[in-house]
């Protein structure tokens, strides 16, 4: 995993949606989904 120098900010509602999608994909947390998206 690469170090990130800028934080990524979301509203509570947006973060909840990201967590839901991550769980549907079998990921442990939203961070994994964000890392996958940033790699593309």
BATOR-573186 format. One record per residue (C-alpha): residue in one letter; chain; x negated, y, z negated. Coordinates in steps of 0.2 Angstrom, whole numbers, always signed. Layout:
// BATOR-573186
{node "a" "A" {X Y Z}}
...
END
This chain:
// BATOR-573186
{node "x" "A" {+0 +0 +0}}
{node "x" "A" {-7 +17 +5}}
{node "x" "A" {-7 +31 -8}}
{node "x" "A" {+6 +45 -4}}
{node "x" "A" {+2 +63 -7}}
{node "x" "A" {+19 +70 -5}}
{node "x" "A" {+34 +65 -16}}
{node "x" "A" {+50 +60 -7}}
{node "x" "A" {+66 +68 -15}}
{node "x" "A" {+84 +61 -14}}
{node "x" "A" {+100 +66 -22}}
{node "x" "A" {+106 +53 -35}}
{node "x" "A" {+119 +47 -22}}
{node "x" "A" {+107 +45 -8}}
{node "x" "A" {+95 +35 -20}}
{node "x" "A" {+110 +24 -25}}
{node "x" "A" {+113 +20 -6}}
{node "x" "A" {+94 +16 -3}}
{node "x" "A" {+94 +5 -19}}
{node "x" "A" {+110 -4 -12}}
{node "x" "A" {+102 -7 +5}}
{node "x" "A" {+85 -13 -3}}
{node "x" "A" {+95 -26 -13}}
{node "x" "A" {+104 -32 +2}}
{node "x" "A" {+88 -35 +11}}
{node "x" "A" {+81 -45 -4}}
{node "x" "A" {+69 -31 -10}}
{node "x" "A" {+66 -28 -29}}
{node "x" "A" {+68 -9 -28}}
{node "x" "A" {+70 +6 -17}}
{node "x" "A" {+52 +9 -16}}
{node "x" "A" {+49 -6 -6}}
{node "x" "A" {+62 -1 +7}}
{node "x" "A" {+54 +17 +8}}
{node "x" "A" {+37 +9 +11}}
{node "x" "A" {+44 -2 +25}}
{node "x" "A" {+52 +13 +33}}
{node "x" "A" {+37 +24 +32}}
{node "x" "A" {+26 +11 +40}}
{node "x" "A" {+37 +11 +56}}
END
